[in-house]
Every structure is written in C-alpha cells, then in structure tokens.
Amino acid sequence: MSNTEGAHSFPDMIRQKRDGGQLSTEEIHAFVQGVKSATIQESQIGAMLMAIWQKGMVPEETLALTQEMMMSGEVFHWPEEWAGLVVDKHSTGGVGDKVSLPLAPALAACGCKVPMISGHGLAHTGGTLDKLESIPGFTINQPVEQVKQILQDVGCCIVGQTEAIVPADRVLYTLRDATATVESLPLITASIISKKGAEGLNALVVDVKFGRAAFYKDLNSARALAKSLVTVGNRLGINTGAVLSRMDAPIGRCVGNTVEVSEALECLKGRGPDDLNELITSLGGYLLWMSGRSATLESGQNAISNVLRNGMALQKFQAMLEAQGVPAPVARSLCSDQTDYFQHMRPANYQTELTASDEGTVLDIDGMAIALVLHKLGAGRSKAGQPINHSVGAELLIDLGKKIKKGQPWIRIHHDCTTLSPQLHSDLQKALLIGSGDSDQASSRVTEFILPH
Ligand code: URA
C-alpha cells in the first residue's frame, strides 16, 4: 500500500475535498486507479467517500469520476452497422417492477439492440435477474461474444454484470454501503452512468422513481437525481433522458419473482395491467424517439404498444429465453396463448387470501408494506448473495380507485410456510386504505419527462 499514486498524495486529496475544494481530473484519475489497483487503503477510500458525501461535487468532477470509473474496466464496442441502435433503460428500483422483461423484447421488435445488464434484488426491491431465474434453465452469465451473438440473432438479452465491467464500482459500492455514503448524488450518478457507458450505449432512459416504496421519497430529490444522470450521460456521449414515475402502490398486480414473470408474459400477450403498459410504452417510446427510430415521442409509444399487442415482442422474448438456455419446449409453452405458468415455475406450497374489513373505495395500497411482508416470507435478500425463494409472492385482486365490499378478497399471498402469522396478517391489512372519494394514486404513474440537454 502506498500513500501516493504518481504525484498525488491521497491524504492531501482527502483533505482538499473535506475542506470543500475541487478535485482535478488528474486527481480523480489517481483516486480511481488507486481504488482499482488496491494501492489506496480502504480507510482512505472511506474517508474520501465521506468527504464527497458531505461536500458534493461540481458537474465537472462528477463527469470526471464517471469517466474514470467507466474506463476502469472493459468497455463494449458493437459492430458499426448497429450505430444508433444500441439502447437500454435503468430503473432506480421499485415494488413489482417487471418493466424490463417486456421492454427489452419490445425494443428489439422495433429494431433496437438491447444489451440489458441487470442486477439481483436487495432489501425490499426485486431484481430483474431474480425474476428471470424463476424460469428453468435461464442463464444470466453470458460471455461478451455470446451477448453479441444473441443481439445479432434476437436483438435483446438480459444478463448479469461481469467482473470485467467497471471494477472500481464494485469496490466503491461495497465501501459506500459500509460507510453510510450510498445516498450521494455524484456517487450514485457516477455508479449508474459508468456502468451504462461501459455497455457502449447510444441511448439510455432512466426511470427515476419517487414515493414511499422508492429510494427517493420526494419528487424534488428524484428530479435532482434525474437531472444529474441526464447531464452526465449526455456529456459522456450517451443520448440520455429520464422519466420520473410514482412508486407508492405496487406496479401491476403481482409482486414476487415467479408471479411477476407470469404478469410480464401476460403483458407480452397484450393483457398487461394499464400502469405496467404505461411505463413500458413511455420508457420504450422515449428510447425510440431519442435514438431517432421514431419521429415523435407519441409515435414511439404507439410503436411499442403495437408490438405488445401483435405478438412481435412476445416472439422476441421467446427467442431470448431459448438463446439464454431455456429449453425450447418450455419457452414455447410459456409464450403460448393459454398456459399454466406454474407447470414450469414452481408454485408456493400455500395460498392465503385476505379480505377487506370495510367497504368503500380503494384509496391506496402500500407497496412498501407488502414488499416487507414478502421479504420476511423469503422473497428477498438482506445481503448480497443470499438465496431467495422465487415462489413467494402476492397477487392484488383489486384496483386502486375501484369500489370494494366488506369481506371481499383483496390480496392472495403465495407462501411456503404453513400459515401467515397474526403479525404478518396485520401488516398486510394495514397496507390497504379504504375510504370515500377518489384515490390520488389511480392516475398516471409517469409524471414528468426529463429531456436530454
Ligand atoms: N444503483 C447503482 O448501480 N449504483 C448506485 O449508487 C445506486 C443505485
């Protein structure tokens, strides 16, 4: 271990940031190289992260940090004939967020190349990879040559991050977790955009969620993050836009890995819930517009809607499943019009329905409360790498803003333990708000588009 990288002294750099100064591009380069090569001590990295957390960074510093992190590992280069076509979306995470599953094949059906690199879930949020791993045979680890082949043949794939992509983020993220420095605008921006930059994207849309079940609870903080991501993404040469979307009630009617896959498949068969369809068409339409494949945002949204209705996105999804290891008869059956999804994905041992204790209008459904109960039942992990139970989940049997009668079943819980404890029952019942008047949650989820600038 050394205290310097070239001409740069780490204690001096930490002091400079701690006292509110600005780091030069060369100093940020030295810091990231020190992180990557482990020539800087963990205590020094932690101190620097805390200094950044407290003093922030000016846009130039955030851009330099993002660029240096991106260059700390492998950067994908795609065939020239794909120029302008390579797109992806990133979501800051929510409850019931299965948008990526129909979105990637819908974009592929519209002619895009989608090398979607996703993650496993942590805490209350589900991960796209966990959902896909509910499908027998689905393989998330694909070498880059195979990713290229799948993009050539199918147009989309959904894979895990390789060791080679942005190795500096791996170190920094672990230490941010350990030093209470996760919630920092420049650090979040650099972490997200460096990984997307390494994917060699032409266009990116970020779904920044706000609300009770989101990382950011209020709209203003979510908007600040969205603007930071859009600014840095565009300055890095990725056509980047963002959507601000409400994350209070679960997205769609299903929460939990296996049940969310079945809902995503229903959506690909043209039978998705309205709010899920809205998110997919908004994010997909935005990408088609930004990448120049649609003349307007509206025509982009219509193109995505069409491929969800006419089966073209479903065909791409089936091809992607087969290309990523799902046996062809299973992929075919999952994608056939009438199928029992639980024939292929293990169902939970028990299902319990809860009933409404009152009558009136469904004013609110607390997605966070439901996610916490499912987490206790084994659906989520508390630390990276923990095994999870893919079969645990919840299905909502009611809709926001609609009438409900006393005694009417409103939620079905899929669980492997023999009974739900009185505490879990009570936590779930508190998630349902019944009253009079209208629900302010029943309107559009997408509240704002942040344009590339
Ligand atoms: N997601 C990331 O990849 N990094 C962050 O810092 C936060 C969310």
Boltz pocket constraint, residues with backbone or C-beta under 6 A from the ligand:
constraints:
  - pocket:
      binder: B
      contacts: [[A, 92], [A, 182], [A, 187], [A, 188], [A, 189], [A, 191], [A, 192]]
      max_distance: 6.0
